[in-house]
Amino acid sequence: MELLGWIILGLFAGAIARLVMPGRDPGGCVVTILLGIAGALLAGYLGRLLGIYGPGETAGFIAAVLGSVGVLVIYRFFAGRR
């Protein structure tokens, strides 16, 4: 259930990241939302690694949005090089 919570949080975080970083995305909205899920998972993993979140806690919404924006920046950097 915890992983499902991160995925649902990532859906919303990806949509917010898309609004925060307007512009052309090489993959479109669906890819941006998938990157949001990856960002939320990354934020949760890093939060646990750093000891911010406990075993039963999900990443906070702000951390998920920041993770999504970070993943989106990295994606745009590498996708824009082609």
C-alpha positions as CSV (number, residue, x, y, z in Angstrom):
1,M,0.0,0.0,0.0
2,E,2.9,2.3,0.7
3,L,4.1,2.1,-2.9
4,L,0.6,2.8,-4.2
5,G,0.5,5.9,-2.0
6,W,3.8,7.2,-3.5
7,I,2.4,6.5,-7.0
8,I,-0.8,8.4,-6.4
9,L,1.1,11.3,-4.8
10,G,3.4,11.2,-7.8
11,L,0.5,11.7,-10.2
12,F,-0.4,14.9,-8.5
13,A,3.2,16.0,-8.1
14,G,3.8,15.4,-11.8
15,A,0.9,17.6,-12.7
16,I,2.1,20.4,-10.3
17,A,5.7,20.0,-11.7
18,R,4.2,20.5,-15.2
19,L,2.6,23.7,-14.0
20,V,5.7,24.9,-12.3
21,M,7.9,24.3,-15.3
22,P,5.9,25.4,-18.4
23,G,7.4,24.9,-21.8
24,R,7.8,22.3,-24.4
25,D,8.4,18.8,-23.1
26,P,9.7,16.2,-25.5
27,G,7.3,13.5,-24.1
28,G,4.1,15.4,-23.4
29,C,1.8,15.3,-20.4
30,V,1.8,11.6,-19.9
31,V,5.6,11.4,-19.7
32,T,5.6,14.3,-17.4
33,I,3.2,12.6,-15.0
34,L,5.2,9.4,-15.2
35,L,8.3,11.5,-14.3
36,G,6.3,12.9,-11.4
37,I,5.8,9.4,-10.1
38,A,9.5,8.7,-10.5
39,G,10.2,12.0,-8.6
40,A,7.9,11.1,-5.8
41,L,9.5,7.6,-5.5
42,L,12.9,9.3,-5.6
43,A,11.9,11.8,-2.9
44,G,10.6,9.0,-0.7
45,Y,13.7,6.9,-1.1
46,L,16.1,9.8,-0.4
47,G,14.0,10.8,2.6
48,R,14.3,7.3,4.0
49,L,18.0,7.2,3.2
50,L,18.6,10.5,5.0
51,G,16.4,9.5,7.9
52,I,13.7,12.1,7.3
53,Y,10.9,9.6,6.8
54,G,10.2,6.5,8.8
55,P,9.3,3.0,7.5
56,G,5.5,3.7,7.4
57,E,5.6,7.2,6.1
58,T,5.3,8.5,2.6
59,A,7.2,11.4,1.2
60,G,5.5,14.8,1.8
61,F,3.8,16.5,-1.0
62,I,6.3,19.3,-1.3
63,A,9.2,16.8,-1.3
64,A,7.4,14.8,-4.1
65,V,6.9,18.0,-6.2
66,L,10.6,18.9,-5.7
67,G,11.6,15.4,-6.7
68,S,9.3,15.6,-9.7
69,V,10.7,19.0,-10.8
70,G,14.3,17.6,-10.4
71,V,13.5,14.5,-12.5
72,L,11.8,16.8,-15.1
73,V,14.9,19.1,-15.3
74,I,17.2,16.1,-15.8
75,Y,14.8,14.6,-18.4
76,R,14.6,17.9,-20.3
77,F,18.4,18.2,-20.2
78,F,19.0,14.8,-21.7
79,A,16.0,14.8,-24.1
80,G,16.9,18.2,-25.4
81,R,20.4,17.1,-26.5
82,R,19.1,15.0,-29.3
